[in-house]
């Protein structure tokens, strides 16, 4: 029997009904509620290890923008001149 590289664990949580209803409206019939919640938890955990947007300085935000793949050349030049 093969073991999963990243095994899952079943848990039980309680959330407000309004959040549950919003989640059900957000997800399509084929999307996994468990997957959505797992990704949300993972993002929140990784976010707590670094700066949030609110905590970042303007220079930190500008430096982060410089690393994006969708930054066009004009904006790159402007940000670089300001750093």
N, C-alpha and C positions, 0 to 999 in steps of 0.2 A: 504494500500500500504506500502510495506517494504522499509525502507531507507537504503542506503548503509552505512556500518560502516566507510568506507573511500571514500567519494564521489569524483568524478573526476570533472575537470573543463576544458572546451575546450578553448584553446588559439591559437593564430596565431603567428608564428615566421617566420623570414626570415633568411635563411642560404645560404652560397655560393653553387653554383651548384655542384662544385667538391665534397663538403662534402655530399650533397644529393646523388650524384651518388655512392660515396663510401659506404654510408649507405645502399643503395639499393643492392649493390653487396654483402655486409656483411650479410644481413638478408635473411633468406629463405622465400619462399612464404607464409608459415604459421606463421612466426614470426611477432609480432606487432611492428610497428615503434614507436608508442606512448609509449609502454612499455619500449622499448630500450632507448628512450630519457629520460623517467621518471627515470629509473634506473641510467643513466649516470648523470643526474642532482643531484639526491640524493647522489650518490657517491662523486661528486664534493663538494656538500655542507658539507657532513660529513668530507671530507678530509680537508676542510678549518678550521674545528674546532680543528684539531690536527696537528701533525707534518707530513710533507711529507717525503718521503725517503731522498730527497736532504737536508732537514733541520735537520734530525735526526743525532745524534752522533752515532759513531760506537757502543758504549755501549748500546744505546737505541735500535739500530737495533738487536744487539745480544740478548738483553732481550726479544724483540718481537719474535725472532726466538725460544727462549726457550718455548714460549707458544703455538707453533704450534703442531698440532696432528700428522703431518707427519715427525717429527724430530726423526731420529733413535737414539738409545742409544749411539753409538760411537760419533756422532756429539754433542749430548747433553752433554756428559762428557767433550769434548773439549771446547765447549762454556762456560760451567760452570767453568772450570778451568781458563779461561781467564777473566771472570767477577770477 
